[in-house]
Amino acid sequence: MEPLNLPTVFAVTEDELDLNALLDRITLASTGAAAIFTGMVRGQTVRGGEHETVYLEYEAYRPMAEAKMAQVADEIRSRWPSVEGIAIVQRVGRLYPRTPTVLIACTAAHRNTGVFDAARYGIDRLKEIVPVWKKEIGPDGGEWVEGDYIPKPGE
Amino acid sequence: MNRVKILFFATLRDGAGCKDAELDLPLGATVADVKTLLAEKFPGLEPAMPSALVSVNREFAFDEDAIPDGAEIALFPPVSGG
């Protein structure tokens, strides 16, 4: 049985990500560790085709995105029962280099309980099944970034 | 007839030239039928259609899946958030 009082935060937002406020919402009296991943807009890309990014324009299918974030949180809890709080937040709109775009945070009593792996799983899974897309705008125009994951029935 | 709502995102929205549409489906229509009808109605979808994903009522759906009455159907490319 999963305790009902464990905090799970998931959202698609146009607002700036407030890392401290999100962390506060997933911290329990028993929490002693938090693994936090945040993705950011990269201004200069070296790996693959070297290029410059002026900004990224994010869009989401919001109700499905939030439902799939809840599913990712459920998957994390079934794999890492020691995880206490989970936050999964995707920022959308026009985002410039150096800006945090997404946050995945997992809390637990201790650091050696799988929280690092849990947060890693969260961001990897978000990039597979949460319906959000970004268009990269460079000095010479814009292009949609296309993922490569094809969900299977039941995902 | 089954009137459904269609939502387009990212490359599919660019191809369709609009973000949503309504479509009347014959009873028993499947996801594959929806794709065929939309390709006829919106020729600009063609380049993005082969890699398009489909959701029905906010769950991923596949060619042989039947469309429920009044469904909300979305077409979009593989996701690229984060």
gemmi code that builds the backbone of each chain (N, CA, C; Angstrom):
import gemmi

chains = {
    "A": [
        ("MET", (0.846, -1.205, 0.000), (0.000, 0.000, 0.000), (0.878, 1.250, 0.000)),
        ("GLU", (0.563, 2.140, -0.902), (1.319, 3.383, -0.977), (0.705, 4.403, -0.012)),
        ("PRO", (1.516, 4.986, 0.848), (0.963, 6.013, 1.741), (0.357, 7.153, 0.923)),
        ("LEU", (-0.737, 7.696, 1.385), (-1.450, 8.717, 0.613), (-0.899, 10.114, 0.855)),
        ("ASN", (-0.075, 10.265, 1.881), (0.353, 11.611, 2.245), (1.692, 12.019, 1.637)),
        ("LEU", (2.209, 11.226, 0.675), (3.475, 11.588, 0.054), (3.232, 12.657, -1.008)),
        ("PRO", (3.961, 13.763, -0.948), (3.692, 14.858, -1.880), (4.182, 14.573, -3.301)),
        ("THR", (3.301, 14.801, -4.256), (3.653, 14.696, -5.677), (3.191, 15.986, -6.348)),
        ("VAL", (4.147, 16.669, -6.973), (3.853, 17.937, -7.638), (4.122, 17.743, -9.117)),
        ("PHE", (3.145, 18.037, -9.961), (3.433, 18.018, -11.395), (2.698, 19.164, -12.058)),
        ("ALA", (3.372, 19.811, -13.011), (2.779, 20.992, -13.632), (3.472, 21.340, -14.936)),
        ("VAL", (2.686, 21.949, -15.824), (3.203, 22.640, -17.002), (2.940, 24.116, -16.720)),
        ("THR", (3.962, 24.946, -16.820), (3.792, 26.338, -16.409), (4.532, 27.292, -17.338)),
        ("GLU", (4.030, 28.515, -17.426), (4.752, 29.555, -18.158), (5.632, 30.371, -17.219)),
        ("ASP", (5.522, 30.087, -15.940), (6.256, 30.882, -14.950), (7.679, 30.357, -14.750)),
        ("GLU", (8.534, 31.239, -14.254), (9.898, 30.859, -13.907), (9.866, 29.723, -12.881)),
        ("LEU", (10.774, 28.747, -13.036), (10.816, 27.633, -12.082), (11.458, 28.113, -10.784)),
        ("ASP", (10.746, 27.919, -9.691), (11.259, 28.324, -8.379), (11.732, 27.066, -7.656)),
        ("LEU", (13.036, 26.797, -7.791), (13.581, 25.533, -7.282), (13.380, 25.391, -5.776)),
        ("ASN", (13.579, 26.471, -5.047), (13.436, 26.395, -3.589), (11.992, 26.135, -3.180)),
        ("ALA", (11.051, 26.796, -3.852), (9.645, 26.609, -3.493), (9.204, 25.178, -3.806)),
        ("LEU", (9.656, 24.637, -4.950), (9.293, 23.262, -5.307), (9.895, 22.278, -4.317)),
        ("LEU", (11.154, 22.509, -3.965), (11.813, 21.614, -3.012), (11.073, 21.633, -1.670)),
        ("ASP", (10.650, 22.813, -1.270), (9.922, 22.933, -0.002), (8.655, 22.078, -0.014)),
        ("ARG", (7.990, 22.027, -1.180), (6.719, 21.291, -1.251), (6.902, 19.774, -1.189)),
        ("ILE", (8.119, 19.278, -1.459), (8.320, 17.816, -1.441), (9.234, 17.380, -0.305)),
        ("THR", (9.419, 18.252, 0.657), (10.262, 17.927, 1.814), (9.391, 17.554, 3.017)),
        ("LEU", (9.631, 16.362, 3.561), (8.915, 15.896, 4.753), (9.818, 16.053, 5.980)),
        ("ALA", (9.239, 15.820, 7.145), (10.045, 15.861, 8.370), (11.141, 14.802, 8.321)),
        ("SER", (10.875, 13.697, 7.609), (11.822, 12.583, 7.530), (12.810, 12.710, 6.371)),
        ("THR", (12.693, 13.780, 5.567), (13.556, 13.917, 4.385), (14.962, 14.351, 4.764)),
        ("GLY", (15.945, 13.620, 4.198), (17.335, 13.996, 4.432), (18.124, 14.135, 3.154)),
        ("ALA", (17.454, 13.908, 2.001), (18.163, 13.972, 0.724), (17.207, 14.369, -0.376)),
        ("ALA", (17.712, 15.141, -1.313), (16.935, 15.471, -2.510), (17.862, 15.396, -3.705)),
        ("ALA", (17.426, 14.688, -4.750), (18.162, 14.694, -6.014), (17.356, 15.572, -6.963)),
        ("ILE", (18.012, 16.606, -7.472), (17.324, 17.586, -8.312), (18.008, 17.634, -9.664)),
        ("PHE", (17.236, 17.429, -10.713), (17.755, 17.626, -12.064), (17.003, 18.780, -12.683)),
        ("THR", (17.737, 19.695, -13.298), (17.056, 20.700, -14.094), (17.740, 20.803, -15.450)),
        ("GLY", (16.932, 20.763, -16.502), (17.443, 20.955, -17.852), (17.432, 22.442, -18.162)),
        ("MET", (18.348, 22.886, -19.021), (18.465, 24.315, -19.313), (18.601, 24.526, -20.800)),
        ("VAL", (18.336, 25.750, -21.234), (18.516, 26.077, -22.652), (20.008, 26.269, -22.908)),
        ("ARG", (20.512, 25.472, -23.858), (21.930, 25.540, -24.218), (22.090, 26.540, -25.364)),
        ("GLY", (22.923, 27.542, -25.158), (23.104, 28.566, -26.197), (24.022, 28.112, -27.306)),
        ("GLN", (25.028, 27.322, -26.937), (25.985, 26.852, -27.937), (26.051, 25.344, -27.884)),
        ("THR", (25.769, 24.708, -29.021), (25.813, 23.253, -29.105), (27.062, 22.838, -29.856)),
        ("VAL", (27.809, 21.905, -29.259), (29.041, 21.421, -29.884), (28.834, 20.015, -30.440)),
        ("ARG", (28.189, 19.160, -29.593), (27.962, 17.765, -30.001), (26.985, 17.733, -31.160)),
        ("GLY", (27.208, 16.820, -32.131), (26.347, 16.783, -33.314), (26.695, 17.971, -34.200)),
        ("GLY", (25.706, 18.604, -34.778), (25.973, 19.764, -35.628), (26.200, 20.999, -34.769)),
        ("GLU", (27.396, 21.554, -34.842), (27.725, 22.716, -34.008), (26.870, 23.911, -34.428)),
        ("HIS", (26.187, 24.531, -33.471), (25.351, 25.678, -33.818), (24.989, 26.504, -32.601)),
        ("GLU", (24.385, 27.653, -32.889), (24.015, 28.604, -31.848), (22.496, 28.662, -31.729)),
        ("THR", (22.000, 28.745, -30.496), (20.560, 28.852, -30.259), (20.238, 30.227, -29.704)),
        ("VAL", (19.301, 30.922, -30.354), (18.883, 32.236, -29.851), (17.855, 32.040, -28.733)),
        ("TYR", (16.859, 31.198, -29.007), (15.921, 30.806, -27.950), (15.193, 29.533, -28.352)),
        ("LEU", (14.515, 28.919, -27.399), (13.652, 27.759, -27.667), (12.211, 28.169, -27.376)),
        ("GLU", (11.301, 27.700, -28.214), (9.875, 27.951, -28.008), (9.245, 26.590, -27.659)),
        ("TYR", (8.762, 26.477, -26.430), (8.173, 25.214, -25.954), (6.665, 25.271, -26.036)),
        ("GLU", (6.064, 24.158, -26.446), (4.613, 24.048, -26.322), (4.258, 22.673, -25.772)),
        ("ALA", (3.082, 22.575, -25.170), (2.654, 21.324, -24.539), (1.190, 21.065, -24.847)),
        ("TYR", (0.830, 19.812, -24.867), (-0.579, 19.393, -24.849), (-0.866, 19.236, -23.359)),
        ("ARG", (-1.265, 20.351, -22.753), (-1.188, 20.493, -21.302), (-1.917, 19.401, -20.502)),
        ("PRO", (-3.203, 19.120, -20.762), (-3.869, 18.121, -19.901), (-3.256, 16.730, -20.021)),
        ("MET", (-2.846, 16.365, -21.244), (-2.208, 15.051, -21.392), (-0.819, 15.073, -20.768)),
        ("ALA", (-0.107, 16.198, -20.903), (1.236, 16.291, -20.322), (1.170, 16.105, -18.806)),
        ("GLU", (0.189, 16.745, -18.170), (0.105, 16.625, -16.715), (-0.323, 15.204, -16.317)),
        ("ALA", (-1.181, 14.578, -17.120), (-1.570, 13.186, -16.828), (-0.366, 12.251, -16.963)),
        ("LYS", (0.455, 12.501, -17.984), (1.633, 11.640, -18.185), (2.700, 11.901, -17.118)),
        ("MET", (2.800, 13.144, -16.632), (3.715, 13.418, -15.507), (3.275, 12.629, -14.267)),
        ("ALA", (1.970, 12.573, -14.040), (1.465, 11.799, -12.895), (1.808, 10.327, -13.080)),
        ("GLN", (1.733, 9.858, -14.329), (2.086, 8.462, -14.610), (3.577, 8.214, -14.339)),
        ("VAL", (4.429, 9.161, -14.752), (5.871, 9.023, -14.487), (6.111, 8.964, -12.977)),
        ("ALA", (5.415, 9.799, -12.221), (5.571, 9.789, -10.757), (5.141, 8.434, -10.190)),
        ("ASP", (4.045, 7.882, -10.696), (3.602, 6.548, -10.252), (4.666, 5.493, -10.555)),
        ("GLU", (5.255, 5.595, -11.756), (6.296, 4.626, -12.137), (7.507, 4.742, -11.216)),
        ("ILE", (7.880, 5.986, -10.868), (9.008, 6.186, -9.938), (8.690, 5.534, -8.596)),
        ("ARG", (7.484, 5.758, -8.091), (7.137, 5.202, -6.773), (7.116, 3.672, -6.789)),
        ("SER", (6.697, 3.081, -7.912), (6.662, 1.620, -7.932), (8.072, 1.036, -8.004)),
        ("ARG", (9.015, 1.789, -8.585), (10.396, 1.284, -8.699), (11.250, 1.624, -7.479)),
        ("TRP", (11.022, 2.789, -6.897), (11.819, 3.247, -5.738), (10.860, 3.605, -4.598)),
        ("PRO", (10.404, 2.575, -3.862), (9.406, 2.829, -2.808), (9.934, 3.747, -1.697)),
        ("SER", (11.255, 3.916, -1.617), (11.797, 4.784, -0.564), (11.674, 6.265, -0.900)),
        ("VAL", (11.323, 6.586, -2.145), (11.182, 7.997, -2.514), (10.008, 8.605, -1.744)),
        ("GLU", (10.241, 9.796, -1.199), (9.198, 10.471, -0.414), (8.411, 11.444, -1.294)),
        ("GLY", (9.031, 12.537, -1.708), (8.329, 13.520, -2.538), (8.855, 13.504, -3.958)),
        ("ILE", (7.971, 13.878, -4.900), (8.363, 13.950, -6.314), (7.820, 15.257, -6.887)),
        ("ALA", (8.690, 15.990, -7.584), (8.231, 17.166, -8.334), (8.663, 17.008, -9.782)),
        ("ILE", (7.716, 17.235, -10.695), (7.996, 17.185, -12.136), (7.333, 18.419, -12.738)),
        ("VAL", (8.154, 19.365, -13.213), (7.596, 20.619, -13.726), (8.284, 20.976, -15.044)),
        ("GLN", (7.487, 21.255, -16.039), (8.003, 21.676, -17.352), (7.568, 23.111, -17.600)),
        ("ARG", (8.538, 23.961, -17.891), (8.198, 25.334, -18.271), (7.996, 25.400, -19.782)),
        ("VAL", (7.036, 26.197, -20.236), (6.770, 26.355, -21.668), (6.820, 27.835, -22.036)),
        ("GLY", (6.775, 28.093, -23.336), (6.871, 29.462, -23.831), (8.258, 29.705, -24.409)),
        ("ARG", (8.626, 30.976, -24.543), (9.905, 31.329, -25.149), (10.977, 31.387, -24.074)),
        ("LEU", (11.997, 30.533, -24.206), (13.010, 30.430, -23.163), (14.408, 30.613, -23.765)),
        ("TYR", (15.168, 31.484, -23.135), (16.466, 31.879, -23.652), (17.598, 31.067, -23.000)),
        ("PRO", (18.777, 31.036, -23.641), (19.907, 30.295, -23.074), (20.165, 30.667, -21.610)),
        ("ARG", (20.604, 29.682, -20.852), (20.912, 29.767, -19.423), (19.654, 29.627, -18.555)),
        ("THR", (18.489, 29.435, -19.162), (17.243, 29.372, -18.393), (16.875, 27.922, -18.085)),
        ("PRO", (16.552, 27.597, -16.828), (16.021, 26.268, -16.525), (14.662, 26.064, -17.205)),
        ("THR", (14.505, 24.904, -17.838), (13.277, 24.625, -18.589), (12.430, 23.547, -17.938)),
        ("VAL", (13.066, 22.652, -17.207), (12.364, 21.507, -16.632), (13.012, 21.177, -15.301)),
        ("LEU", (12.214, 20.680, -14.385), (12.766, 20.272, -13.088), (12.161, 18.940, -12.691)),
        ("ILE", (13.069, 18.013, -12.302), (12.636, 16.746, -11.714), (13.352, 16.639, -10.376)),
        ("ALA", (12.619, 16.503, -9.316), (13.247, 16.357, -8.009), (12.582, 15.213, -7.257)),
        ("CYS", (13.420, 14.414, -6.592), (12.922, 13.326, -5.745), (13.586, 13.468, -4.386)),
        ("THR", (12.795, 13.301, -3.347), (13.347, 13.350, -1.992), (13.232, 11.986, -1.335)),
        ("ALA", (14.105, 11.762, -0.336), (14.110, 10.503, 0.421), (14.775, 10.763, 1.764)),
        ("ALA", (14.723, 9.765, 2.628), (15.329, 9.926, 3.953), (16.846, 10.039, 3.853)),
        ("HIS", (17.427, 9.239, 2.934), (18.888, 9.183, 2.807), (19.275, 9.164, 1.327)),
        ("ARG", (20.528, 9.542, 1.038), (20.938, 9.644, -0.368), (21.141, 8.287, -1.030)),
        ("ASN", (21.388, 7.243, -0.228), (21.708, 5.935, -0.808), (20.473, 5.056, -0.983)),
        ("THR", (19.323, 5.688, -1.185), (18.075, 4.933, -1.297), (17.558, 4.891, -2.733)),
        ("GLY", (18.339, 5.390, -3.670), (17.901, 5.366, -5.062), (17.394, 6.693, -5.587)),
        ("VAL", (17.495, 7.770, -4.792), (16.944, 9.052, -5.276), (17.637, 9.570, -6.526)),
        ("PHE", (18.944, 9.326, -6.653), (19.629, 9.787, -7.872), (19.037, 9.077, -9.093)),
        ("ASP", (18.918, 7.751, -8.974), (18.363, 6.966, -10.090), (16.912, 7.350, -10.359)),
        ("ALA", (16.165, 7.641, -9.296), (14.759, 7.992, -9.461), (14.608, 9.284, -10.265)),
        ("ALA", (15.429, 10.289, -9.936), (15.353, 11.561, -10.669), (15.797, 11.369, -12.118)),
        ("ARG", (16.826, 10.559, -12.308), (17.312, 10.269, -13.659), (16.214, 9.586, -14.489)),
        ("TYR", (15.550, 8.618, -13.859), (14.449, 7.931, -14.534), (13.361, 8.933, -14.901)),
        ("GLY", (13.089, 9.846, -13.996), (12.026, 10.833, -14.234), (12.292, 11.688, -15.461)),
        ("ILE", (13.502, 12.199, -15.600), (13.775, 13.054, -16.768), (13.822, 12.218, -18.042)),
        ("ASP", (14.379, 10.999, -17.953), (14.431, 10.153, -19.152), (13.007, 9.823, -19.629)),
        ("ARG", (12.148, 9.524, -18.685), (10.770, 9.140, -19.023), (9.965, 10.330, -19.540)),
        ("LEU", (10.190, 11.501, -18.924), (9.515, 12.708, -19.411), (9.831, 12.924, -20.893)),
        ("LYS", (11.085, 12.692, -21.252), (11.491, 12.909, -22.639), (10.955, 11.834, -23.584)),
        ("GLU", (10.361, 10.783, -23.020), (9.765, 9.741, -23.865), (8.257, 9.918, -24.044)),
        ("ILE", (7.538, 10.207, -22.967), (6.074, 10.094, -23.037), (5.279, 11.354, -22.683)),
        ("VAL", (5.947, 12.415, -22.223), (5.179, 13.618, -21.858), (5.094, 14.532, -23.089)),
        ("PRO", (3.871, 14.819, -23.572), (3.726, 15.552, -24.830), (4.066, 17.032, -24.719)),
        ("VAL", (5.356, 17.309, -24.916), (5.915, 18.665, -24.947), (6.867, 18.687, -26.129)),
        ("TRP", (6.903, 19.808, -26.836), (7.785, 19.946, -27.999), (8.481, 21.277, -27.924)),
        ("LYS", (9.663, 21.334, -28.559), (10.375, 22.606, -28.592), (10.822, 22.908, -30.015)),
        ("LYS", (10.745, 24.189, -30.335), (11.238, 24.675, -31.614), (12.483, 25.487, -31.315)),
        ("GLU", (13.553, 25.165, -32.027), (14.822, 25.848, -31.792), (14.962, 26.982, -32.792)),
        ("ILE", (15.155, 28.193, -32.270), (15.320, 29.343, -33.145), (16.781, 29.785, -33.088)),
        ("GLY", (17.415, 29.755, -34.244), (18.815, 30.154, -34.360), (18.918, 31.444, -35.154)),
        ("PRO", (20.138, 31.865, -35.461), (20.322, 33.116, -36.214), (19.665, 33.060, -37.593)),
        ("ASP", (19.484, 31.832, -38.144), (18.964, 31.718, -39.510), (17.556, 31.155, -39.586)),
        ("GLY", (16.839, 31.142, -38.473), (15.462, 30.649, -38.530), (15.198, 29.551, -37.523)),
        ("GLY", (13.992, 28.985, -37.614), (13.570, 28.038, -36.590), (13.306, 26.645, -37.138)),
        ("GLU", (13.461, 25.660, -36.246), (13.204, 24.271, -36.633), (12.707, 23.488, -35.416)),
        ("TRP", (11.640, 22.690, -35.622), (11.151, 21.854, -34.533), (12.165, 20.763, -34.212)),
        ("VAL", (12.367, 20.535, -32.930), (13.205, 19.430, -32.487), (12.286, 18.222, -32.382)),
        ("GLU", (12.640, 17.139, -33.041), (11.776, 15.961, -33.022), (12.418, 14.859, -32.190)),
        ("GLY", (11.637, 14.282, -31.291), (12.123, 13.158, -30.497), (12.171, 11.897, -31.341)),
        ("ASP", (12.569, 10.792, -30.705), (12.655, 9.548, -31.477), (11.979, 8.384, -30.767)),
        ("TYR", (11.273, 8.656, -29.668), (10.667, 7.559, -28.921), (9.231, 7.333, -29.387)),
        ("ILE", (8.914, 6.072, -29.700), (7.561, 5.725, -30.112), (6.910, 4.955, -28.958)),
        ("PRO", (5.923, 5.556, -28.283), (5.296, 4.869, -27.147), (4.618, 3.575, -27.573)),
        ("LYS", (4.567, 2.633, -26.621), (3.909, 1.354, -26.870), (2.513, 1.363, -26.241)),
        ("PRO", (1.633, 0.474, -26.693), (0.303, 0.414, -26.071), (0.433, 0.269, -24.553)),
        ("GLY", (-0.374, 1.029, -23.831), (-0.335, 0.984, -22.376), (0.578, 2.028, -21.751)),
        ("GLU", (1.377, 2.705, -22.582), (2.234, 3.777, -22.061), (1.494, 5.092, -22.104)),
    ],
    "B": [
        ("MET", (-23.113, 9.004, -37.200), (-21.811, 9.679, -37.270), (-21.286, 9.964, -35.871)),
        ("ASN", (-19.992, 10.052, -35.798), (-19.322, 10.342, -34.535), (-18.502, 11.616, -34.736)),
        ("ARG", (-18.959, 12.718, -34.118), (-18.207, 13.967, -34.254), (-17.111, 14.020, -33.198)),
        ("VAL", (-15.869, 14.186, -33.659), (-14.728, 14.200, -32.739), (-13.971, 15.507, -32.874)),
        ("LYS", (-13.216, 15.811, -31.845), (-12.366, 17.001, -31.860), (-10.935, 16.580, -32.150)),
        ("ILE", (-10.293, 17.308, -33.069), (-8.907, 17.011, -33.437), (-8.020, 18.163, -32.967)),
        ("LEU", (-6.916, 17.842, -32.339), (-5.922, 18.848, -31.934), (-4.611, 18.546, -32.659)),
        ("PHE", (-3.956, 19.604, -33.140), (-2.655, 19.447, -33.803), (-1.589, 20.176, -32.989)),
        ("PHE", (-0.424, 19.566, -32.885), (0.680, 20.220, -32.176), (1.956, 20.192, -33.023)),
        ("ALA", (2.803, 21.197, -32.783), (4.152, 21.288, -33.356), (4.105, 21.152, -34.883)),
        ("THR", (4.864, 20.219, -35.448), (4.935, 20.112, -36.918), (3.568, 19.795, -37.535)),
        ("LEU", (2.725, 19.098, -36.789), (1.400, 18.763, -37.328), (0.513, 20.001, -37.388)),
        ("ARG", (0.677, 20.903, -36.417), (-0.092, 22.159, -36.435), (0.382, 23.019, -37.607)),
        ("ASP", (1.697, 23.097, -37.794), (2.221, 23.856, -38.938), (1.677, 23.286, -40.245)),
        ("GLY", (1.655, 21.958, -40.356), (1.200, 21.324, -41.593), (-0.283, 21.526, -41.834)),
        ("ALA", (-1.078, 21.426, -40.778), (-2.529, 21.588, -40.921), (-2.892, 23.050, -41.143)),
        ("GLY", (-2.078, 23.954, -40.609), (-2.385, 25.375, -40.708), (-3.397, 25.831, -39.672)),
        ("CYS", (-3.702, 24.974, -38.714), (-4.638, 25.342, -37.640), (-4.331, 24.463, -36.441)),
        ("LYS", (-4.832, 24.878, -35.261), (-4.514, 24.099, -34.065), (-5.585, 23.085, -33.709)),
        ("ASP", (-6.780, 23.246, -34.249), (-7.804, 22.238, -33.976), (-8.823, 22.182, -35.113)),
        ("ALA", (-9.635, 21.150, -35.090), (-10.641, 20.943, -36.125), (-11.678, 19.965, -35.590)),
        ("GLU", (-12.824, 19.941, -36.260), (-13.817, 18.907, -35.937), (-13.932, 17.981, -37.135)),
        ("LEU", (-14.238, 16.719, -36.844), (-14.296, 15.727, -37.908), (-15.456, 14.790, -37.622)),
        ("ASP", (-16.231, 14.483, -38.669), (-17.304, 13.499, -38.522), (-16.794, 12.152, -39.009)),
        ("LEU", (-16.828, 11.177, -38.127), (-16.309, 9.845, -38.454), (-17.463, 8.872, -38.623)),
        ("PRO", (-17.322, 7.929, -39.542), (-18.311, 6.852, -39.595), (-18.201, 5.993, -38.331)),
        ("LEU", (-19.298, 5.385, -37.939), (-19.264, 4.531, -36.749), (-18.257, 3.407, -36.970)),
        ("GLY", (-17.526, 3.074, -35.935), (-16.539, 2.006, -36.046), (-15.205, 2.455, -36.612)),
        ("ALA", (-15.029, 3.761, -36.817), (-13.765, 4.254, -37.380), (-12.611, 3.993, -36.405)),
        ("THR", (-11.433, 3.794, -36.983), (-10.226, 3.545, -36.183), (-9.258, 4.720, -36.323)),
        ("VAL", (-8.180, 4.658, -35.558), (-7.125, 5.669, -35.651), (-6.594, 5.750, -37.082)),
        ("ALA", (-6.420, 4.614, -37.723), (-5.921, 4.617, -39.108), (-6.882, 5.374, -40.024)),
        ("ASP", (-8.207, 5.189, -39.806), (-9.198, 5.916, -40.617), (-9.077, 7.429, -40.397)),
        ("VAL", (-8.857, 7.820, -39.144), (-8.724, 9.249, -38.824), (-7.542, 9.834, -39.578)),
        ("LYS", (-6.416, 9.114, -39.585), (-5.227, 9.612, -40.276), (-5.495, 9.772, -41.772)),
        ("THR", (-6.207, 8.788, -42.356), (-6.511, 8.856, -43.786), (-7.406, 10.056, -44.092)),
        ("LEU", (-8.461, 10.237, -43.273), (-9.379, 11.357, -43.499), (-8.682, 12.703, -43.333)),
        ("LEU", (-7.820, 12.802, -42.329), (-7.131, 14.076, -42.096), (-6.138, 14.380, -43.216)),
        ("ALA", (-5.470, 13.346, -43.733), (-4.524, 13.561, -44.827), (-5.251, 14.095, -46.069)),
        ("GLU", (-6.522, 13.646, -46.265), (-7.310, 14.157, -47.397), (-7.738, 15.602, -47.164)),
        ("LYS", (-8.166, 15.873, -45.918), (-8.695, 17.199, -45.594), (-7.598, 18.251, -45.482)),
        ("PHE", (-6.437, 17.850, -45.022), (-5.313, 18.775, -44.812), (-4.080, 18.238, -45.538)),
        ("PRO", (-3.961, 18.533, -46.847), (-2.828, 17.981, -47.612), (-1.469, 18.383, -47.039)),
        ("GLY", (-1.423, 19.537, -46.359), (-0.151, 20.006, -45.784), (0.386, 19.115, -44.678)),
        ("LEU", (-0.438, 18.175, -44.193), (0.019, 17.270, -43.134), (0.986, 16.211, -43.661)),
        ("GLU", (1.015, 16.027, -44.955), (1.701, 14.868, -45.528), (3.142, 14.650, -45.028)),
        ("PRO", (3.996, 15.714, -45.055), (5.385, 15.438, -44.638), (5.511, 14.968, -43.189)),
        ("ALA", (4.621, 15.445, -42.303), (4.749, 15.115, -40.884), (3.975, 13.858, -40.507)),
        ("MET", (3.098, 13.380, -41.396), (2.201, 12.285, -41.038), (2.897, 10.950, -40.765)),
        ("PRO", (3.938, 10.571, -41.551), (4.519, 9.237, -41.322), (5.056, 9.033, -39.902)),
        ("SER", (5.574, 10.089, -39.261), (6.131, 9.917, -37.911), (5.164, 10.405, -36.825)),
        ("ALA", (3.939, 10.787, -37.216), (3.008, 11.357, -36.232), (2.576, 10.318, -35.200)),
        ("LEU", (2.466, 10.773, -33.948), (1.849, 9.973, -32.894), (0.416, 10.455, -32.740)),
        ("VAL", (-0.435, 9.560, -32.238), (-1.847, 9.892, -32.054), (-2.228, 9.588, -30.608)),
        ("SER", (-3.004, 10.501, -30.006), (-3.609, 10.183, -28.713), (-5.118, 10.272, -28.848)),
        ("VAL", (-5.817, 9.430, -28.118), (-7.270, 9.459, -28.050), (-7.639, 9.605, -26.578)),
        ("ASN", (-8.372, 10.667, -26.286), (-8.725, 10.974, -24.893), (-7.501, 10.942, -23.994)),
        ("ARG", (-6.420, 11.548, -24.510), (-5.182, 11.802, -23.749), (-4.389, 10.547, -23.396)),
        ("GLU", (-4.624, 9.461, -24.153), (-3.779, 8.268, -24.037), (-3.252, 7.945, -25.437)),
        ("PHE", (-2.009, 7.443, -25.503), (-1.456, 7.077, -26.800), (-2.349, 6.031, -27.460)),
        ("ALA", (-2.550, 6.188, -28.773), (-3.444, 5.288, -29.502), (-2.745, 4.805, -30.771)),
        ("PHE", (-3.235, 3.693, -31.295), (-2.552, 2.990, -32.383), (-3.546, 2.663, -33.484)),
        ("ASP", (-2.997, 2.390, -34.688), (-3.812, 2.338, -35.901), (-5.122, 1.563, -35.774)),
        ("GLU", (-5.063, 0.417, -35.091), (-6.254, -0.444, -35.066), (-7.245, -0.060, -33.966)),
        ("ASP", (-6.887, 0.921, -33.121), (-7.780, 1.292, -32.011), (-9.046, 1.973, -32.536)),
        ("ALA", (-10.188, 1.599, -31.966), (-11.468, 2.219, -32.330), (-11.598, 3.570, -31.630)),
        ("ILE", (-12.315, 4.492, -32.271), (-12.495, 5.837, -31.718), (-13.816, 5.898, -30.957)),
        ("PRO", (-13.786, 6.201, -29.658), (-15.043, 6.335, -28.902), (-15.829, 7.582, -29.330)),
        ("ASP", (-17.107, 7.607, -28.975), (-17.969, 8.755, -29.285), (-17.406, 10.039, -28.693)),
        ("GLY", (-17.394, 11.090, -29.509), (-17.016, 12.407, -29.003), (-15.585, 12.504, -28.523)),
        ("ALA", (-14.704, 11.675, -29.058), (-13.322, 11.614, -28.553), (-12.553, 12.908, -28.812)),
        ("GLU", (-11.558, 13.152, -27.980), (-10.568, 14.207, -28.219), (-9.321, 13.511, -28.761)),
        ("ILE", (-9.010, 13.801, -30.017), (-7.903, 13.123, -30.701), (-6.813, 14.153, -30.965)),
        ("ALA", (-5.573, 13.808, -30.652), (-4.470, 14.733, -30.932), (-3.442, 14.054, -31.821)),
        ("LEU", (-2.851, 14.850, -32.718), (-1.762, 14.379, -33.578), (-0.540, 15.234, -33.301)),
        ("PHE", (0.596, 14.584, -33.129), (1.809, 15.328, -32.810), (3.037, 14.485, -33.136)),
        ("PRO", (4.212, 15.136, -33.273), (5.435, 14.372, -33.521), (5.929, 13.734, -32.222)),
        ("PRO", (6.892, 12.786, -32.323), (7.502, 12.256, -31.101), (7.939, 13.411, -30.189)),
        ("VAL", (7.776, 13.242, -28.898), (7.926, 14.367, -27.986), (9.389, 14.804, -27.861)),
        ("SER", (9.600, 16.067, -27.531), (10.966, 16.614, -27.433), (11.068, 17.636, -26.304)),
        ("GLY", (10.370, 17.348, -25.195), (10.423, 18.271, -24.056), (11.689, 18.117, -23.248)),
        ("GLY", (11.666, 18.679, -22.070), (12.808, 18.604, -21.174), (13.523, 19.922, -21.110)),
    ],
}
model = gemmi.Model(1)
for chain_id, residues in chains.items():
    chain = gemmi.Chain(chain_id)
    for i, (resn, *xyz) in enumerate(residues, 1):
        res = gemmi.Residue()
        res.name, res.seqid = resn, gemmi.SeqId(i, " ")
        for name, pos in zip(("N", "CA", "C"), xyz):
            atom = gemmi.Atom()
            atom.name, atom.element = name, gemmi.Element(name[0])
            atom.pos, atom.b_iso = gemmi.Position(*pos), 0.0
            res.add_atom(atom)
        chain.add_residue(res)
    model.add_chain(chain)
structure = gemmi.Structure()
structure.add_model(model)
structure.setup_entities()
